[in-house]
């Protein structure tokens, strides 16, 4: 059993995890899409089956083991559950994604993967270096797949029999950039672990918290916790494969208790070279094929580009971003254009029923800053003051009020 050794993080040790771009970063093709959220649901997660007896290791040594991991080949099944305490986005998220409206493609990664920002999902992944990756999201009687092979990126939605095609040069703004897939929102255990370690500083405690078995493999558990009080994040646990150094499971637990906010882990994993056929794709007969540049051109023809310019123009009223506090308790302060907050109760600006709905969404708070409403999820909370300022952070309601008072 590994001891509970700690590492006082100063940003230098953990920085190597992100600074050294090992081939293991390419084991999952979420980044191919440029957007991503989460994964997995049909295959039940494998529970820990005992604590294996492994050689002692310090937290610093375990961090270095993650950084040194050079696994280029992998296949397996991943389960990811995300519970932010908000309704499931379902098909709604796709309607807000670029190219997802009329004339778009249901196979577009922007339209499909954003639906996975909540709930529990199952996917299968395979990779053979930075130029060959495949991701398949399993649904009820359907499957969505992303395949990256060399210059080509294919998306296929079996339910609608639609195909999306782009080349890696297009998705990187016209530059091939060695054909490496652009990094998207972290969603795999490895990517999530890298983000967590990159954010670690002297406000963070990093320790080895024993061992576990994940997907039938022996692993060390790296425990990352804030030293400060007031964060909505209670802890982050990363199960690291004892042999390869690849993160196998990532769990983010809220400080308020209850189920994990994010729980992403392999239920089956194999580090052998995947079959070459895993990265081959030919559009099925009769499938509608949409090229990425066609979606872009269609959006511009419908005036979407002009609308985007107007939307960006509306943001010019923001007075910039001011960060209050540090580490896990950092809060962003934003000035709303025109200084408009929520309508005051009884002001007559909104009907009574609408006012009751707004009040039900958040908690009214007061402080030296004045008054406002706090809107909460299980991870990120936001305070909108009545005079039109917004304070956002992964902190508690009391911490938001304290930050607003400090800014005042």
Number of C-alpha atoms within 10 A of each C-alpha: 15 19 15 17 17 17 20 16 20 13 15 12 19 24 20 18 22 17 12 12 14 18 16 25 23 28 27 28 29 31 21 31 26 17 20 24 19 29 31 27 18 13 15 11 20 15 12 14 13 11 15 16 14 15 10 14 16 18 24 18 15 21 23 16 19 25 23 19 21 17 20 19 22 21 25 19 23 29 27 28 24 22 19 19 12 11 9 17 14 14 13 12 18 22 18 13 19 17 24 20 14 9 13 21 27 26 29 29 30 22 23 28 24 22 22 24 21 23 21 20 22 23 24 21 25 28 32 27 21 23 21 28 30 26 27 22 24 19 16 7 7 11 14 24 22 29 27 30 22 17 17 18 26 27 30 30 23 18 14 14 17 21 25 23 22 21 22 26 18 15 19 16 9 10 11 15 12 12 19 20 28 16 17 16 16 18 24 29 25 27 23 22 29 24 15 17 22 18 16 24 21 14 17 21 18 29 22 27 21 22 24 24 22 26 23 15 17 22 28 33 27 27 20 24 20 23 15 13 14 18 24 25 24 19 18 24 23 28 29 30 25 22 12 15 23 25 28 29 27 27 23 23 22 21 19 13 12 9 14 20 21 24 24 29 29 27 21 19 20 13 15 13 14 19 12 10 7 18 21 13 17 8 16 13 7 8 14 15 18 20 15 19 14 15 19 15 12 16 19 14 11 11 10 16 15 13 12 12 10 11 11 11 10 11 12 10 13 13 12 13 10 13 16 17 12 11 16 23 23 18 24 20 24 18 19 19 15 11 14 14 17 17 13 12 14 10 10 10 12 15 12 13 9 11 18 12 11 17 16 11 12 16 14 15 16 13 12 12 17 14 17 24 22 24 19 20 14 22 23 17 20 24 27 26 25 18 17 17 19 23 23 20 24 24 25 24 23 12 20 27 24 15 25 26 14 12 14 10
